[in-house]
Amino acid sequence: MGSAKNSSAAARKARIEEMRRAERARARRNRVLTVAASVVVVAGLAVGGVVLVNSQSGKKDSAASGDAKNSGDSGHFTTGKDGVRTWSGKLSRTHVTSKVSYPMQPPVGGNHNPVWLNCNGDVYTEPVQNENAVHALEHGAVWVTYTGKAAKADVDALSAKVKKTPYSLMSPFENQAAPIILSAWGHQVTVKSASDPEVDKFFATYVQGKQTPEPGASCTGGAMK
């Protein structure tokens, strides 16, 4: 009996020792897997960091090249039979944070500020930043501008029209060739008065028209002036 008990105890001890060895082996494997996983994660983060840095570097390079005062535009206006001038050539769309010198006044496209000017029927009584307004044109807005030579009755009538028209805005603009000008992305027309038939036609054609680079983009939540 004693021999049998000793044999049983020895067998049990052997099984326990085997289980301990197996547990230690699993622990070692887990440590190896954990280390390996950590290496993969760290490597991934390192690669991601490099990619992010390169991406940010690319963005900075793009912004830096766009921060030059050049609008990036090239070409000229072609005037149609209806009097609408259409820009023939390139209108750049790089986001920049500096002032831009545009080849046309008011501008109808080109490099512009990352923040658009609110254009949900907004009427501004003070001049606005061209760079923000151009972004609004990119979203499909029509921009009504006028000088001090525009009749008050026309300014009031156009203001009323803009206020009830989403994707439009209005502001004074002294550095333009005519008292009243309507602009859209790549298009512009001079009108004689608020009752000029071209006003309604221009709005109907270019408010969120086919020329819009970013149709449906927001006209709210941007710059207020």
Buried (B, 14 or more C-beta within 10 A) or exposed (E): EEEEEEEEEEEEEEEEEEEEEEEEEEEEEEEEEEEEEEEEEEEEEEEEEEEEEEEEEEEEEEBEEBBBEBBBBBBEBEEEEEBBBBBEEEBBBBBBEEEBEBBBBBBBBBBBBEBBBBBBBBBBEEBBBBBBBBBBBBBBBBBBBBBEEBEEEBBEBBBEBBEEBBBBBBBBBEEBEBBBBBBBBBBBBBBEBBEBEBBEBBBEBBBBBEBBBBEEBBBEEBBEE
